[in-house]
Amino acid sequence: MPIKLPSRGSDQFQLRLPDGMRDRLKTRAENNGRSMNTEIVACIEAVLDRDGEAASASGELAKLVSELRGTLASHDVTQRELLREFRALSKLVKGEE
């Protein structure tokens, strides 16, 4: 998704960076052909998008666990079997299988 460049009328925020981070940002911005400001905005956008995806995946996992509990409740299963099923489901959601 293309990044919308901030205009001069956009909100401004003064930021203190740890030693060395400005140089890292400058190098990254140059490598990506962007200004430092646009690079910072791109980094923040990437983290916020990733957080949204993680929250969505977490909600989907909770839904699947609830469905699994409902399905297994109708069967005579032990706690160990339930745990094994949950771990398998968790690996599927994480893409490990």
Phi and psi restraints in degrees (value plus and minus 20) as a CYANA .aco file:
   2 PRO   PHI     -85.5   -45.5
   2 PRO   PSI     125.4   165.4
   3 ILE   PHI    -109.1   -69.1
   3 ILE   PSI     108.6   148.6
   4 LYS   PHI     -96.2   -56.2
   4 LYS   PSI     101.6   141.6
   5 LEU   PHI     -92.2   -52.2
   5 LEU   PSI     116.0   156.0
   6 PRO   PHI     -89.8   -49.8
   6 PRO   PSI     124.0   164.0
   7 SER   PHI    -114.0   -74.0
   7 SER   PSI     151.2   191.2
   8 ARG   PHI     -82.8   -42.8
   8 ARG   PSI     -44.8    -4.8
   9 GLY   PHI    -105.3   -65.3
   9 GLY   PSI     -18.0    22.0
  10 SER   PHI     -90.6   -50.6
  10 SER   PSI     143.3   183.3
  11 ASP   PHI     -79.0   -39.0
  11 ASP   PSI     124.8   164.8
  12 GLN   PHI    -138.7   -98.7
  12 GLN   PSI     129.2   169.2
  13 PHE   PHI    -166.1  -126.1
  13 PHE   PSI     103.3   143.3
  14 GLN   PHI    -101.0   -61.0
  14 GLN   PSI     116.1   156.1
  15 LEU   PHI    -152.5  -112.5
  15 LEU   PSI     112.1   152.1
  16 ARG   PHI    -118.6   -78.6
  16 ARG   PSI     109.5   149.5
  17 LEU   PHI    -127.8   -87.8
  17 LEU   PSI     124.8   164.8
  18 PRO   PHI     -83.1   -43.1
  18 PRO   PSI     137.9   177.9
  19 ASP   PHI     -72.5   -32.5
  19 ASP   PSI     112.0   152.0
  20 GLY   PHI      69.7   109.7
  20 GLY   PSI     -39.2     0.8
  21 MET   PHI     -90.5   -50.5
  21 MET   PSI     -55.0   -15.0
  22 ARG   PHI     -80.6   -40.6
  22 ARG   PSI     -63.6   -23.6
  23 ASP   PHI     -83.8   -43.8
  23 ASP   PSI     -60.0   -20.0
  24 ARG   PHI     -84.4   -44.4
  24 ARG   PSI     -62.5   -22.5
  25 LEU   PHI     -84.2   -44.2
  25 LEU   PSI     -61.7   -21.7
  26 LYS   PHI     -81.3   -41.3
  26 LYS   PSI     -65.2   -25.2
  27 THR   PHI     -82.8   -42.8
  27 THR   PSI     -65.7   -25.7
  28 ARG   PHI     -82.6   -42.6
  28 ARG   PSI     -62.9   -22.9
  29 ALA   PHI     -82.4   -42.4
  29 ALA   PSI     -64.6   -24.6
  30 GLU   PHI     -81.7   -41.7
  30 GLU   PSI     -63.2   -23.2
  31 ASN   PHI     -83.4   -43.4
  31 ASN   PSI     -51.1   -11.1
  32 ASN   PHI    -115.4   -75.4
  32 ASN   PSI     -18.7    21.3
  33 GLY   PHI      46.6    86.6
  33 GLY   PSI      16.0    56.0
  34 ARG   PHI    -146.7  -106.7
  34 ARG   PSI     143.5   183.5
  35 SER   PHI     -93.2   -53.2
  35 SER   PSI     144.2   184.2
  36 MET   PHI     -83.0   -43.0
  36 MET   PSI     -59.7   -19.7
  37 ASN   PHI     -81.1   -41.1
  37 ASN   PSI     -67.2   -27.2
  38 THR   PHI     -84.6   -44.6
  38 THR   PSI     -54.9   -14.9
  39 GLU   PHI     -86.0   -46.0
  39 GLU   PSI     -62.9   -22.9
  40 ILE   PHI     -82.0   -42.0
  40 ILE   PSI     -64.2   -24.2
  41 VAL   PHI     -82.1   -42.1
  41 VAL   PSI     -61.7   -21.7
  42 ALA   PHI     -82.5   -42.5
  42 ALA   PSI     -61.7   -21.7
  43 CYS   PHI     -83.7   -43.7
  43 CYS   PSI     -64.2   -24.2
  44 ILE   PHI     -84.1   -44.1
  44 ILE   PSI     -64.7   -24.7
  45 GLU   PHI     -77.5   -37.5
  45 GLU   PSI     -63.7   -23.7
  46 ALA   PHI     -81.4   -41.4
  46 ALA   PSI     -62.9   -22.9
  47 VAL   PHI     -86.8   -46.8
  47 VAL   PSI     -63.9   -23.9
  48 LEU   PHI     -84.7   -44.7
  48 LEU   PSI     -59.9   -19.9
  49 ASP   PHI     -84.0   -44.0
  49 ASP   PSI     -62.8   -22.8
  50 ARG   PHI     -84.4   -44.4
  50 ARG   PSI     -60.1   -20.1
  51 ASP   PHI     -82.3   -42.3
  51 ASP   PSI     -60.9   -20.9
  52 GLY   PHI     -84.0   -44.0
  52 GLY   PSI     -60.0   -20.0
  53 GLU   PHI     -86.2   -46.2
  53 GLU   PSI     -59.3   -19.3
  54 ALA   PHI     -85.4   -45.4
  54 ALA   PSI     -60.5   -20.5
  55 ALA   PHI     -84.7   -44.7
  55 ALA   PSI     -59.2   -19.2
  56 SER   PHI     -84.9   -44.9
  56 SER   PSI     -64.2   -24.2
  57 ALA   PHI     -84.2   -44.2
  57 ALA   PSI     -58.4   -18.4
  58 SER   PHI     -83.8   -43.8
  58 SER   PSI     -62.1   -22.1
  59 GLY   PHI     -84.4   -44.4
  59 GLY   PSI     -59.4   -19.4
  60 GLU   PHI     -85.9   -45.9
  60 GLU   PSI     -60.6   -20.6
  61 LEU   PHI     -82.4   -42.4
  61 LEU   PSI     -63.2   -23.2
  62 ALA   PHI     -81.2   -41.2
  62 ALA   PSI     -60.3   -20.3
  63 LYS   PHI     -83.8   -43.8
  63 LYS   PSI     -64.4   -24.4
  64 LEU   PHI     -84.5   -44.5
  64 LEU   PSI     -59.6   -19.6
  65 VAL   PHI     -84.0   -44.0
  65 VAL   PSI     -62.2   -22.2
  66 SER   PHI     -81.7   -41.7
  66 SER   PSI     -63.4   -23.4
  67 GLU   PHI     -83.0   -43.0
  67 GLU   PSI     -61.6   -21.6
  68 LEU   PHI     -82.6   -42.6
  68 LEU   PSI     -63.3   -23.3
  69 ARG   PHI     -80.9   -40.9
  69 ARG   PSI     -62.7   -22.7
  70 GLY   PHI     -82.7   -42.7
  70 GLY   PSI     -62.4   -22.4
  71 THR   PHI     -86.6   -46.6
  71 THR   PSI     -64.4   -24.4
  72 LEU   PHI     -93.7   -53.7
  72 LEU   PSI     -43.7    -3.7
  73 ALA   PHI     -82.4   -42.4
  73 ALA   PSI     -48.7    -8.7
  74 SER   PHI    -102.7   -62.7
  74 SER   PSI     -22.4    17.6
  75 HIS   PHI    -136.5   -96.5
  75 HIS   PSI     138.0   178.0
  76 ASP   PHI    -107.1   -67.1
  76 ASP   PSI      73.5   113.5
  77 VAL   PHI    -141.6  -101.6
  77 VAL   PSI     129.7   169.7
  78 THR   PHI    -108.4   -68.4
  78 THR   PSI     146.0   186.0
  79 GLN   PHI     -81.0   -41.0
  79 GLN   PSI     -57.1   -17.1
  80 ARG   PHI     -84.3   -44.3
  80 ARG   PSI     -60.5   -20.5
  81 GLU   PHI     -86.0   -46.0
  81 GLU   PSI     -59.8   -19.8
  82 LEU   PHI     -82.8   -42.8
  82 LEU   PSI     -64.1   -24.1
  83 LEU   PHI     -82.0   -42.0
  83 LEU   PSI     -62.5   -22.5
  84 ARG   PHI     -82.1   -42.1
  84 ARG   PSI     -62.9   -22.9
  85 GLU   PHI     -84.5   -44.5
  85 GLU   PSI     -60.5   -20.5
  86 PHE   PHI     -83.2   -43.2
  86 PHE   PSI     -64.0   -24.0
  87 ARG   PHI     -82.9   -42.9
  87 ARG   PSI     -61.2   -21.2
  88 ALA   PHI     -83.0   -43.0
  88 ALA   PSI     -63.0   -23.0
  89 LEU   PHI     -84.7   -44.7
  89 LEU   PSI     -61.6   -21.6
  90 SER   PHI     -81.5   -41.5
  90 SER   PSI     -61.5   -21.5
  91 LYS   PHI     -84.5   -44.5
  91 LYS   PSI     -58.6   -18.6
  92 LEU   PHI     -82.6   -42.6
  92 LEU   PSI     -64.2   -24.2
  93 VAL   PHI     -85.5   -45.5
  93 VAL   PSI     -57.0   -17.0
  94 LYS   PHI     -98.1   -58.1
  94 LYS   PSI     -29.8    10.2
  95 GLY   PHI      59.3    99.3
  95 GLY   PSI       4.1    44.1
  96 GLU   PHI    -103.9   -63.9
  96 GLU   PSI     -32.6     7.4
